[in-house]
Amino acid sequence: MPRPTTPRLSPERIRRVGLEIIDADGLEALSMRRLAERLGVRAASLYNHVSTKEDLLHEIADDVMAAVDVAGFEQDWTTGLRTWARSYRAALVAHPNLVPFLAYGPARRENALRRADAVHGGLTRAGWPERYATMIGASTKYLVVGSAMGSFSGGFPDDADLYDDRFPHLNKAHLLREHAAEIDEASFELALEALIDGLTKQHRELTEAGSIATPKSRP
């Protein structure tokens, strides 16, 4: 009889199955032993492709960050900020259990660093001083990560009796959970537009004061 074959491993398959475990059961559920079981191999086989669980998490996170769109900065900084923030949030919302790991920062991840570089470059080309570009990038990240960490609307119980006369300003709160996705998306858009509107005003004021130079063209 033919000998059973060992399922073929690849770095891509390892990362994909690792992310499936995280998506289903959380970061703590991922272990090299459990991953090997899901892949139908021995745990030792994984170490031919990845050194540690920490390295694997960074590789998985970098795959997720590859979906983030920073091409809008080639057009102008406001378009860039909108497309970056929206695609960044979409990537995180698709994998909420990975958000705490991603929230720490780009570390040495190639895709994450490339996007951070594109954001900073797009802002400084628009004339923003480097200090402001750094703070704009940080502010946008706070908004994106915060909105992806959990649902504001989904956190309210749907029991109308809970609110009664004790919380008169929350008399509609029991309806929030049913519309959580819609409300959370609209709330993110409201905050993003408020951020960009405020920054646009500040950009104009800094330009008039001579603190912002004429935007640089790409070579």
mmCIF file of the C-alpha atoms, coordinates in Angstrom:
data_MODEL
# 
_entry.id   MODEL 
# 
loop_
_atom_site.group_PDB 
_atom_site.id 
_atom_site.type_symbol 
_atom_site.label_atom_id 
_atom_site.label_alt_id 
_atom_site.label_comp_id 
_atom_site.label_asym_id 
_atom_site.label_entity_id 
_atom_site.label_seq_id 
_atom_site.pdbx_PDB_ins_code 
_atom_site.Cartn_x 
_atom_site.Cartn_y 
_atom_site.Cartn_z 
_atom_site.occupancy 
_atom_site.B_iso_or_equiv 
_atom_site.pdbx_formal_charge 
_atom_site.auth_seq_id 
_atom_site.auth_comp_id 
_atom_site.auth_asym_id 
_atom_site.auth_atom_id 
_atom_site.pdbx_PDB_model_num 
ATOM 1   C CA . MET A 1 1   ? 0.000   0.000  0.000  1.00 0.00 ? 1   MET A CA 1 
ATOM 2   C CA . PRO A 1 2   ? 1.242   3.512  -0.698 1.00 0.00 ? 2   PRO A CA 1 
ATOM 3   C CA . ARG A 1 3   ? 2.575   5.372  2.310  1.00 0.00 ? 3   ARG A CA 1 
ATOM 4   C CA . PRO A 1 4   ? 0.434   8.329  3.480  1.00 0.00 ? 4   PRO A CA 1 
ATOM 5   C CA . THR A 1 5   ? 1.852   11.624 2.375  1.00 0.00 ? 5   THR A CA 1 
ATOM 6   C CA . THR A 1 6   ? 2.495   14.531 4.711  1.00 0.00 ? 6   THR A CA 1 
ATOM 7   C CA . PRO A 1 7   ? 0.441   17.590 3.801  1.00 0.00 ? 7   PRO A CA 1 
ATOM 8   C CA . ARG A 1 8   ? 2.625   20.042 1.938  1.00 0.00 ? 8   ARG A CA 1 
ATOM 9   C CA . LEU A 1 9   ? 3.517   23.098 3.977  1.00 0.00 ? 9   LEU A CA 1 
ATOM 10  C CA . SER A 1 10  ? 4.172   26.576 2.714  1.00 0.00 ? 10  SER A CA 1 
ATOM 11  C CA . PRO A 1 11  ? 4.680   29.860 4.558  1.00 0.00 ? 11  PRO A CA 1 
ATOM 12  C CA . GLU A 1 12  ? 1.478   31.177 2.963  1.00 0.00 ? 12  GLU A CA 1 
ATOM 13  C CA . ARG A 1 13  ? -0.593  28.215 4.150  1.00 0.00 ? 13  ARG A CA 1 
ATOM 14  C CA . ILE A 1 14  ? 0.872   28.418 7.650  1.00 0.00 ? 14  ILE A CA 1 
ATOM 15  C CA . ARG A 1 15  ? -0.012  32.110 7.892  1.00 0.00 ? 15  ARG A CA 1 
ATOM 16  C CA . ARG A 1 16  ? -3.491  31.583 6.461  1.00 0.00 ? 16  ARG A CA 1 
ATOM 17  C CA . VAL A 1 17  ? -4.399  28.795 8.898  1.00 0.00 ? 17  VAL A CA 1 
ATOM 18  C CA . GLY A 1 18  ? -2.811  30.710 11.778 1.00 0.00 ? 18  GLY A CA 1 
ATOM 19  C CA . LEU A 1 19  ? -5.033  33.690 10.994 1.00 0.00 ? 19  LEU A CA 1 
ATOM 20  C CA . GLU A 1 20  ? -8.085  31.411 10.806 1.00 0.00 ? 20  GLU A CA 1 
ATOM 21  C CA . ILE A 1 21  ? -7.366  30.211 14.360 1.00 0.00 ? 21  ILE A CA 1 
ATOM 22  C CA . ILE A 1 22  ? -6.966  33.790 15.597 1.00 0.00 ? 22  ILE A CA 1 
ATOM 23  C CA . ASP A 1 23  ? -10.156 34.910 13.856 1.00 0.00 ? 23  ASP A CA 1 
ATOM 24  C CA . ALA A 1 24  ? -12.130 32.046 15.332 1.00 0.00 ? 24  ALA A CA 1 
ATOM 25  C CA . ASP A 1 25  ? -10.795 31.855 18.872 1.00 0.00 ? 25  ASP A CA 1 
ATOM 26  C CA . GLY A 1 26  ? -8.495  34.808 19.609 1.00 0.00 ? 26  GLY A CA 1 
ATOM 27  C CA . LEU A 1 27  ? -4.773  35.482 19.878 1.00 0.00 ? 27  LEU A CA 1 
ATOM 28  C CA . GLU A 1 28  ? -4.278  33.269 22.910 1.00 0.00 ? 28  GLU A CA 1 
ATOM 29  C CA . ALA A 1 29  ? -5.698  30.289 21.023 1.00 0.00 ? 29  ALA A CA 1 
ATOM 30  C CA . LEU A 1 30  ? -2.821  30.262 18.555 1.00 0.00 ? 30  LEU A CA 1 
ATOM 31  C CA . SER A 1 31  ? -0.022  27.891 19.502 1.00 0.00 ? 31  SER A CA 1 
ATOM 32  C CA . MET A 1 32  ? 2.461   26.051 17.343 1.00 0.00 ? 32  MET A CA 1 
ATOM 33  C CA . ARG A 1 33  ? 1.013   22.737 18.534 1.00 0.00 ? 33  ARG A CA 1 
ATOM 34  C CA . ARG A 1 34  ? -2.564  23.669 17.659 1.00 0.00 ? 34  ARG A CA 1 
ATOM 35  C CA . LEU A 1 35  ? -1.475  25.113 14.332 1.00 0.00 ? 35  LEU A CA 1 
ATOM 36  C CA . ALA A 1 36  ? 0.400   21.914 13.501 1.00 0.00 ? 36  ALA A CA 1 
ATOM 37  C CA . GLU A 1 37  ? -2.686  19.844 14.346 1.00 0.00 ? 37  GLU A CA 1 
ATOM 38  C CA . ARG A 1 38  ? -4.819  21.962 12.019 1.00 0.00 ? 38  ARG A CA 1 
ATOM 39  C CA . LEU A 1 39  ? -2.249  21.548 9.273  1.00 0.00 ? 39  LEU A CA 1 
ATOM 40  C CA . GLY A 1 40  ? -1.910  17.806 9.843  1.00 0.00 ? 40  GLY A CA 1 
ATOM 41  C CA . VAL A 1 41  ? 1.811   17.901 10.606 1.00 0.00 ? 41  VAL A CA 1 
ATOM 42  C CA . ARG A 1 42  ? 4.101   17.697 13.596 1.00 0.00 ? 42  ARG A CA 1 
ATOM 43  C CA . ALA A 1 43  ? 4.920   20.956 15.362 1.00 0.00 ? 43  ALA A CA 1 
ATOM 44  C CA . ALA A 1 44  ? 8.604   20.477 14.572 1.00 0.00 ? 44  ALA A CA 1 
ATOM 45  C CA . SER A 1 45  ? 7.808   20.760 10.858 1.00 0.00 ? 45  SER A CA 1 
ATOM 46  C CA . LEU A 1 46  ? 6.621   24.334 11.325 1.00 0.00 ? 46  LEU A CA 1 
ATOM 47  C CA . TYR A 1 47  ? 10.034  25.465 12.473 1.00 0.00 ? 47  TYR A CA 1 
ATOM 48  C CA . ASN A 1 48  ? 11.402  24.868 8.994  1.00 0.00 ? 48  ASN A CA 1 
ATOM 49  C CA . HIS A 1 49  ? 9.275   27.835 7.919  1.00 0.00 ? 49  HIS A CA 1 
ATOM 50  C CA . VAL A 1 50  ? 8.956   30.082 10.970 1.00 0.00 ? 50  VAL A CA 1 
ATOM 51  C CA . SER A 1 51  ? 11.254  30.486 13.974 1.00 0.00 ? 51  SER A CA 1 
ATOM 52  C CA . THR A 1 52  ? 8.810   31.368 16.739 1.00 0.00 ? 52  THR A CA 1 
ATOM 53  C CA . LYS A 1 53  ? 5.151   32.065 17.369 1.00 0.00 ? 53  LYS A CA 1 
ATOM 54  C CA . GLU A 1 54  ? 6.046   35.760 17.759 1.00 0.00 ? 54  GLU A CA 1 
ATOM 55  C CA . ASP A 1 55  ? 7.635   35.778 14.308 1.00 0.00 ? 55  ASP A CA 1 
ATOM 56  C CA . LEU A 1 56  ? 4.563   34.069 12.902 1.00 0.00 ? 56  LEU A CA 1 
ATOM 57  C CA . LEU A 1 57  ? 2.293   36.713 14.427 1.00 0.00 ? 57  LEU A CA 1 
ATOM 58  C CA . HIS A 1 58  ? 4.358   39.458 12.834 1.00 0.00 ? 58  HIS A CA 1 
ATOM 59  C CA . GLU A 1 59  ? 4.141   37.713 9.450  1.00 0.00 ? 59  GLU A CA 1 
ATOM 60  C CA . ILE A 1 60  ? 0.366   37.281 9.786  1.00 0.00 ? 60  ILE A CA 1 
ATOM 61  C CA . ALA A 1 61  ? 0.000   40.935 10.806 1.00 0.00 ? 61  ALA A CA 1 
ATOM 62  C CA . ASP A 1 62  ? 2.079   42.023 7.822  1.00 0.00 ? 62  ASP A CA 1 
ATOM 63  C CA . ASP A 1 63  ? -0.196  40.068 5.486  1.00 0.00 ? 63  ASP A CA 1 
ATOM 64  C CA . VAL A 1 64  ? -3.195  41.911 6.933  1.00 0.00 ? 64  VAL A CA 1 
ATOM 65  C CA . MET A 1 65  ? -1.463  45.268 6.497  1.00 0.00 ? 65  MET A CA 1 
ATOM 66  C CA . ALA A 1 66  ? -0.871  44.495 2.811  1.00 0.00 ? 66  ALA A CA 1 
ATOM 67  C CA . ALA A 1 67  ? -4.568  45.224 2.241  1.00 0.00 ? 67  ALA A CA 1 
ATOM 68  C CA . VAL A 1 68  ? -4.221  48.819 3.476  1.00 0.00 ? 68  VAL A CA 1 
ATOM 69  C CA . ASP A 1 69  ? -4.380  51.345 0.622  1.00 0.00 ? 69  ASP A CA 1 
ATOM 70  C CA . VAL A 1 70  ? -2.037  54.345 0.691  1.00 0.00 ? 70  VAL A CA 1 
ATOM 71  C CA . ALA A 1 71  ? -2.183  55.119 -3.035 1.00 0.00 ? 71  ALA A CA 1 
ATOM 72  C CA . GLY A 1 72  ? -4.433  58.125 -2.387 1.00 0.00 ? 72  GLY A CA 1 
ATOM 73  C CA . PHE A 1 73  ? -1.442  60.131 -1.199 1.00 0.00 ? 73  PHE A CA 1 
ATOM 74  C CA . GLU A 1 74  ? -0.300  60.229 -4.823 1.00 0.00 ? 74  GLU A CA 1 
ATOM 75  C CA . GLN A 1 75  ? -3.316  62.475 -5.461 1.00 0.00 ? 75  GLN A CA 1 
ATOM 76  C CA . ASP A 1 76  ? -3.433  64.771 -2.421 1.00 0.00 ? 76  ASP A CA 1 
ATOM 77  C CA . TRP A 1 77  ? -3.082  64.489 1.336  1.00 0.00 ? 77  TRP A CA 1 
ATOM 78  C CA . THR A 1 78  ? -6.808  64.609 2.168  1.00 0.00 ? 78  THR A CA 1 
ATOM 79  C CA . THR A 1 79  ? -7.631  61.852 -0.338 1.00 0.00 ? 79  THR A CA 1 
ATOM 80  C CA . GLY A 1 80  ? -4.698  59.879 0.994  1.00 0.00 ? 80  GLY A CA 1 
ATOM 81  C CA . LEU A 1 81  ? -5.822  60.242 4.582  1.00 0.00 ? 81  LEU A CA 1 
ATOM 82  C CA . ARG A 1 82  ? -9.380  59.157 3.764  1.00 0.00 ? 82  ARG A CA 1 
ATOM 83  C CA . THR A 1 83  ? -8.415  56.089 1.715  1.00 0.00 ? 83  THR A CA 1 
ATOM 84  C CA . TRP A 1 84  ? -5.722  55.071 4.180  1.00 0.00 ? 84  TRP A CA 1 
ATOM 85  C CA . ALA A 1 85  ? -7.998  55.392 7.225  1.00 0.00 ? 85  ALA A CA 1 
ATOM 86  C CA . ARG A 1 86  ? -10.928 53.598 5.600  1.00 0.00 ? 86  ARG A CA 1 
ATOM 87  C CA . SER A 1 87  ? -8.898  50.701 4.226  1.00 0.00 ? 87  SER A CA 1 
ATOM 88  C CA . TYR A 1 88  ? -6.909  50.448 7.468  1.00 0.00 ? 88  TYR A CA 1 
ATOM 89  C CA . ARG A 1 89  ? -10.118 50.188 9.477  1.00 0.00 ? 89  ARG A CA 1 
ATOM 90  C CA . ALA A 1 90  ? -11.599 47.659 7.046  1.00 0.00 ? 90  ALA A CA 1 
ATOM 91  C CA . ALA A 1 91  ? -8.507  45.460 7.409  1.00 0.00 ? 91  ALA A CA 1 
ATOM 92  C CA . LEU A 1 92  ? -8.743  45.571 11.205 1.00 0.00 ? 92  LEU A CA 1 
ATOM 93  C CA . VAL A 1 93  ? -12.509 45.072 11.375 1.00 0.00 ? 93  VAL A CA 1 
ATOM 94  C CA . ALA A 1 94  ? -12.076 41.942 9.239  1.00 0.00 ? 94  ALA A CA 1 
ATOM 95  C CA . HIS A 1 95  ? -9.729  40.513 11.900 1.00 0.00 ? 95  HIS A CA 1 
ATOM 96  C CA . PRO A 1 96  ? -10.725 42.078 15.249 1.00 0.00 ? 96  PRO A CA 1 
ATOM 97  C CA . ASN A 1 97  ? -8.894  39.491 17.348 1.00 0.00 ? 97  ASN A CA 1 
ATOM 98  C CA . LEU A 1 98  ? -5.605  40.583 15.791 1.00 0.00 ? 98  LEU A CA 1 
ATOM 99  C CA . VAL A 1 99  ? -6.135  44.286 16.561 1.00 0.00 ? 99  VAL A CA 1 
ATOM 100 C CA . PRO A 1 100 ? -4.407  44.243 19.989 1.00 0.00 ? 100 PRO A CA 1 
ATOM 101 C CA . PHE A 1 101 ? -1.258  42.870 18.362 1.00 0.00 ? 101 PHE A CA 1 
ATOM 102 C CA . LEU A 1 102 ? -1.398  45.328 15.463 1.00 0.00 ? 102 LEU A CA 1 
ATOM 103 C CA . ALA A 1 103 ? -2.020  48.226 17.843 1.00 0.00 ? 103 ALA A CA 1 
ATOM 104 C CA . TYR A 1 104 ? 1.544   48.068 19.159 1.00 0.00 ? 104 TYR A CA 1 
ATOM 105 C CA . GLY A 1 105 ? 2.895   49.511 15.917 1.00 0.00 ? 105 GLY A CA 1 
ATOM 106 C CA . PRO A 1 106 ? 4.661   48.467 12.710 1.00 0.00 ? 106 PRO A CA 1 
ATOM 107 C CA . ALA A 1 107 ? 7.698   46.912 14.447 1.00 0.00 ? 107 ALA A CA 1 
ATOM 108 C CA . ARG A 1 108 ? 9.954   45.537 11.684 1.00 0.00 ? 108 ARG A CA 1 
ATOM 109 C CA . ARG A 1 109 ? 7.106   44.464 9.415  1.00 0.00 ? 109 ARG A CA 1 
ATOM 110 C CA . GLU A 1 110 ? 7.802   45.347 5.784  1.00 0.00 ? 110 GLU A CA 1 
ATOM 111 C CA . ASN A 1 111 ? 4.258   46.109 4.617  1.00 0.00 ? 111 ASN A CA 1 
ATOM 112 C CA . ALA A 1 112 ? 3.467   48.126 7.733  1.00 0.00 ? 112 ALA A CA 1 
ATOM 113 C CA . LEU A 1 113 ? 6.652   50.177 7.450  1.00 0.00 ? 113 LEU A CA 1 
ATOM 114 C CA . ARG A 1 114 ? 6.079   50.798 3.730  1.00 0.00 ? 114 ARG A CA 1 
ATOM 115 C CA . ARG A 1 115 ? 2.627   52.171 4.486  1.00 0.00 ? 115 ARG A CA 1 
ATOM 116 C CA . ALA A 1 116 ? 3.890   54.297 7.359  1.00 0.00 ? 116 ALA A CA 1 
ATOM 117 C CA . ASP A 1 117 ? 6.549   55.669 5.021  1.00 0.00 ? 117 ASP A CA 1 
ATOM 118 C CA . ALA A 1 118 ? 3.969   56.424 2.318  1.00 0.00 ? 118 ALA A CA 1 
ATOM 119 C CA . VAL A 1 119 ? 1.710   58.226 4.796  1.00 0.00 ? 119 VAL A CA 1 
ATOM 120 C CA . HIS A 1 120 ? 4.527   60.330 6.217  1.00 0.00 ? 120 HIS A CA 1 
ATOM 121 C CA . GLY A 1 121 ? 5.872   61.069 2.756  1.00 0.00 ? 121 GLY A CA 1 
ATOM 122 C CA . GLY A 1 122 ? 2.462   62.051 1.415  1.00 0.00 ? 122 GLY A CA 1 
ATOM 123 C CA . LEU A 1 123 ? 1.915   64.472 4.280  1.00 0.00 ? 123 LEU A CA 1 
ATOM 124 C CA . THR A 1 124 ? 5.346   66.092 4.108  1.00 0.00 ? 124 THR A CA 1 
ATOM 125 C CA . ARG A 1 125 ? 5.069   66.483 0.322  1.00 0.00 ? 125 ARG A CA 1 
ATOM 126 C CA . ALA A 1 126 ? 1.846   68.393 0.975  1.00 0.00 ? 126 ALA A CA 1 
ATOM 127 C CA . GLY A 1 127 ? 3.875   70.827 3.057  1.00 0.00 ? 127 GLY A CA 1 
ATOM 128 C CA . TRP A 1 128 ? 3.123   69.525 6.522  1.00 0.00 ? 128 TRP A CA 1 
ATOM 129 C CA . PRO A 1 129 ? 6.164   69.884 8.811  1.00 0.00 ? 129 PRO A CA 1 
ATOM 130 C CA . GLU A 1 130 ? 7.533   66.507 9.885  1.00 0.00 ? 130 GLU A CA 1 
ATOM 131 C CA . ARG A 1 131 ? 6.314   66.967 13.464 1.00 0.00 ? 131 ARG A CA 1 
ATOM 132 C CA . TYR A 1 132 ? 2.763   67.576 12.236 1.00 0.00 ? 132 TYR A CA 1 
ATOM 133 C CA . ALA A 1 133 ? 2.972   64.664 9.783  1.00 0.00 ? 133 ALA A CA 1 
ATOM 134 C CA . THR A 1 134 ? 3.946   62.371 12.648 1.00 0.00 ? 134 THR A CA 1 
ATOM 135 C CA . MET A 1 135 ? 1.079   63.625 14.826 1.00 0.00 ? 135 MET A CA 1 
ATOM 136 C CA . ILE A 1 136 ? -1.451  63.328 11.977 1.00 0.00 ? 136 ILE A CA 1 
ATOM 137 C CA . GLY A 1 137 ? -0.388  59.746 11.383 1.00 0.00 ? 137 GLY A CA 1 
ATOM 138 C CA . ALA A 1 138 ? -0.685  58.999 15.099 1.00 0.00 ? 138 ALA A CA 1 
ATOM 139 C CA . SER A 1 139 ? -4.076  60.726 15.421 1.00 0.00 ? 139 SER A CA 1 
ATOM 140 C CA . THR A 1 140 ? -5.481  58.791 12.488 1.00 0.00 ? 140 THR A CA 1 
ATOM 141 C CA . LYS A 1 141 ? -4.178  55.533 13.914 1.00 0.00 ? 141 LYS A CA 1 
ATOM 142 C CA . TYR A 1 142 ? -5.843  56.288 17.266 1.00 0.00 ? 142 TYR A CA 1 
ATOM 143 C CA . LEU A 1 143 ? -9.136  56.823 15.461 1.00 0.00 ? 143 LEU A CA 1 
ATOM 144 C CA . VAL A 1 144 ? -8.837  53.682 13.334 1.00 0.00 ? 144 VAL A CA 1 
ATOM 145 C CA . VAL A 1 145 ? -7.636  51.318 16.047 1.00 0.00 ? 145 VAL A CA 1 
ATOM 146 C CA . GLY A 1 146 ? -10.133 52.644 18.580 1.00 0.00 ? 146 GLY A CA 1 
ATOM 147 C CA . SER A 1 147 ? -13.031 52.152 16.181 1.00 0.00 ? 147 SER A CA 1 
ATOM 148 C CA . ALA A 1 148 ? -11.872 48.637 15.321 1.00 0.00 ? 148 ALA A CA 1 
ATOM 149 C CA . MET A 1 149 ? -11.277 47.520 18.918 1.00 0.00 ? 149 MET A CA 1 
ATOM 150 C CA . GLY A 1 150 ? -14.961 47.155 19.684 1.00 0.00 ? 150 GLY A CA 1 
ATOM 151 C CA . SER A 1 151 ? -18.437 48.284 18.830 1.00 0.00 ? 151 SER A CA 1 
ATOM 152 C CA . PHE A 1 152 ? -19.776 51.308 20.722 1.00 0.00 ? 152 PHE A CA 1 
ATOM 153 C CA . SER A 1 153 ? -23.347 50.605 19.669 1.00 0.00 ? 153 SER A CA 1 
ATOM 154 C CA . GLY A 1 154 ? -23.075 46.867 20.185 1.00 0.00 ? 154 GLY A CA 1 
ATOM 155 C CA . GLY A 1 155 ? -22.135 47.404 23.808 1.00 0.00 ? 155 GLY A CA 1 
ATOM 156 C CA . PHE A 1 156 ? -25.623 48.516 24.870 1.00 0.00 ? 156 PHE A CA 1 
ATOM 157 C CA . PRO A 1 157 ? -28.058 45.845 26.115 1.00 0.00 ? 157 PRO A CA 1 
ATOM 158 C CA . ASP A 1 158 ? -31.203 45.554 24.020 1.00 0.00 ? 158 ASP A CA 1 
ATOM 159 C CA . ASP A 1 159 ? -33.489 45.387 27.070 1.00 0.00 ? 159 ASP A CA 1 
ATOM 160 C CA . ALA A 1 160 ? -35.712 48.478 26.969 1.00 0.00 ? 160 ALA A CA 1 
ATOM 161 C CA . ASP A 1 161 ? -36.746 48.017 30.607 1.00 0.00 ? 161 ASP A CA 1 
ATOM 162 C CA . LEU A 1 162 ? -33.151 48.410 31.739 1.00 0.00 ? 162 LEU A CA 1 
ATOM 163 C CA . TYR A 1 163 ? -33.142 52.121 30.933 1.00 0.00 ? 163 TYR A CA 1 
ATOM 164 C CA . ASP A 1 164 ? -36.683 53.164 32.093 1.00 0.00 ? 164 ASP A CA 1 
ATOM 165 C CA . ASP A 1 165 ? -36.634 56.345 34.238 1.00 0.00 ? 165 ASP A CA 1 
ATOM 166 C CA . ARG A 1 166 ? -33.148 55.903 35.621 1.00 0.00 ? 166 ARG A CA 1 
ATOM 167 C CA . PHE A 1 167 ? -31.420 56.829 32.366 1.00 0.00 ? 167 PHE A CA 1 
ATOM 168 C CA . PRO A 1 168 ? -33.862 59.173 30.602 1.00 0.00 ? 168 PRO A CA 1 
ATOM 169 C CA . HIS A 1 169 ? -31.345 60.234 27.947 1.00 0.00 ? 169 HIS A CA 1 
ATOM 170 C CA . LEU A 1 170 ? -30.797 56.613 26.941 1.00 0.00 ? 170 LEU A CA 1 
ATOM 171 C CA . ASN A 1 171 ? -34.440 55.790 26.261 1.00 0.00 ? 171 ASN A CA 1 
ATOM 172 C CA . LYS A 1 172 ? -33.530 54.689 22.703 1.00 0.00 ? 172 LYS A CA 1 
ATOM 173 C CA . ALA A 1 173 ? -30.341 52.856 23.647 1.00 0.00 ? 173 ALA A CA 1 
ATOM 174 C CA . HIS A 1 174 ? -32.009 49.452 23.445 1.00 0.00 ? 174 HIS A CA 1 
ATOM 175 C CA . LEU A 1 175 ? -32.257 49.973 19.653 1.00 0.00 ? 175 LEU A CA 1 
ATOM 176 C CA . LEU A 1 176 ? -28.530 50.548 19.161 1.00 0.00 ? 176 LEU A CA 1 
ATOM 177 C CA . ARG A 1 177 ? -27.382 46.936 19.099 1.00 0.00 ? 177 ARG A CA 1 
ATOM 178 C CA . GLU A 1 178 ? -29.681 46.091 16.193 1.00 0.00 ? 178 GLU A CA 1 
ATOM 179 C CA . HIS A 1 179 ? -28.076 48.823 14.089 1.00 0.00 ? 179 HIS A CA 1 
ATOM 180 C CA . ALA A 1 180 ? -24.563 48.552 15.516 1.00 0.00 ? 180 ALA A CA 1 
ATOM 181 C CA . ALA A 1 181 ? -22.659 48.033 12.258 1.00 0.00 ? 181 ALA A CA 1 
ATOM 182 C CA . GLU A 1 182 ? -24.406 50.945 10.555 1.00 0.00 ? 182 GLU A CA 1 
ATOM 183 C CA . ILE A 1 183 ? -23.975 53.293 13.525 1.00 0.00 ? 183 ILE A CA 1 
ATOM 184 C CA . ASP A 1 184 ? -20.351 52.348 14.116 1.00 0.00 ? 184 ASP A CA 1 
ATOM 185 C CA . GLU A 1 185 ? -19.477 52.886 10.450 1.00 0.00 ? 185 GLU A CA 1 
ATOM 186 C CA . ALA A 1 186 ? -21.265 56.249 10.367 1.00 0.00 ? 186 ALA A CA 1 
ATOM 187 C CA . SER A 1 187 ? -19.621 57.295 13.619 1.00 0.00 ? 187 SER A CA 1 
ATOM 188 C CA . PHE A 1 188 ? -16.185 56.483 12.227 1.00 0.00 ? 188 PHE A CA 1 
ATOM 189 C CA . GLU A 1 189 ? -16.940 58.525 9.109  1.00 0.00 ? 189 GLU A CA 1 
ATOM 190 C CA . LEU A 1 190 ? -18.146 61.440 11.239 1.00 0.00 ? 190 LEU A CA 1 
ATOM 191 C CA . ALA A 1 191 ? -14.944 61.418 13.275 1.00 0.00 ? 191 ALA A CA 1 
ATOM 192 C CA . LEU A 1 192 ? -12.735 61.017 10.200 1.00 0.00 ? 192 LEU A CA 1 
ATOM 193 C CA . GLU A 1 193 ? -14.361 63.937 8.383  1.00 0.00 ? 193 GLU A CA 1 
ATOM 194 C CA . ALA A 1 194 ? -14.158 66.089 11.519 1.00 0.00 ? 194 ALA A CA 1 
ATOM 195 C CA . LEU A 1 195 ? -10.449 65.275 11.780 1.00 0.00 ? 195 LEU A CA 1 
ATOM 196 C CA . ILE A 1 196 ? -9.808  66.120 8.129  1.00 0.00 ? 196 ILE A CA 1 
ATOM 197 C CA . ASP A 1 197 ? -11.880 69.305 8.281  1.00 0.00 ? 197 ASP A CA 1 
ATOM 198 C CA . GLY A 1 198 ? -9.912  70.477 11.307 1.00 0.00 ? 198 GLY A CA 1 
ATOM 199 C CA . LEU A 1 199 ? -6.602  69.594 9.694  1.00 0.00 ? 199 LEU A CA 1 
ATOM 200 C CA . THR A 1 200 ? -7.572  71.351 6.448  1.00 0.00 ? 200 THR A CA 1 
ATOM 201 C CA . LYS A 1 201 ? -8.282  74.533 8.414  1.00 0.00 ? 201 LYS A CA 1 
ATOM 202 C CA . GLN A 1 202 ? -4.986  74.216 10.261 1.00 0.00 ? 202 GLN A CA 1 
ATOM 203 C CA . HIS A 1 203 ? -3.112  73.552 6.999  1.00 0.00 ? 203 HIS A CA 1 
ATOM 204 C CA . ARG A 1 204 ? -4.592  76.737 5.538  1.00 0.00 ? 204 ARG A CA 1 
ATOM 205 C CA . GLU A 1 205 ? -3.678  78.778 8.615  1.00 0.00 ? 205 GLU A CA 1 
ATOM 206 C CA . LEU A 1 206 ? -0.117  77.459 8.659  1.00 0.00 ? 206 LEU A CA 1 
ATOM 207 C CA . THR A 1 207 ? 0.234   78.181 4.943  1.00 0.00 ? 207 THR A CA 1 
ATOM 208 C CA . GLU A 1 208 ? -0.951  81.766 5.408  1.00 0.00 ? 208 GLU A CA 1 
ATOM 209 C CA . ALA A 1 209 ? 1.477   82.179 8.299  1.00 0.00 ? 209 ALA A CA 1 
ATOM 210 C CA . GLY A 1 210 ? 4.318   80.902 6.140  1.00 0.00 ? 210 GLY A CA 1 
ATOM 211 C CA . SER A 1 211 ? 4.860   77.827 8.301  1.00 0.00 ? 211 SER A CA 1 
ATOM 212 C CA . ILE A 1 212 ? 4.022   75.483 5.416  1.00 0.00 ? 212 ILE A CA 1 
ATOM 213 C CA . ALA A 1 213 ? 6.020   75.609 2.223  1.00 0.00 ? 213 ALA A CA 1 
ATOM 214 C CA . THR A 1 214 ? 4.672   75.050 -1.288 1.00 0.00 ? 214 THR A CA 1 
ATOM 215 C CA . PRO A 1 215 ? 3.858   71.334 -1.614 1.00 0.00 ? 215 PRO A CA 1 
ATOM 216 C CA . LYS A 1 216 ? 6.645   69.326 -3.162 1.00 0.00 ? 216 LYS A CA 1 
ATOM 217 C CA . SER A 1 217 ? 6.160   67.420 -6.385 1.00 0.00 ? 217 SER A CA 1 
ATOM 218 C CA . ARG A 1 218 ? 7.202   63.800 -6.628 1.00 0.00 ? 218 ARG A CA 1 
ATOM 219 C CA . PRO A 1 219 ? 10.426  63.287 -8.621 1.00 0.00 ? 219 PRO A CA 1 
# 
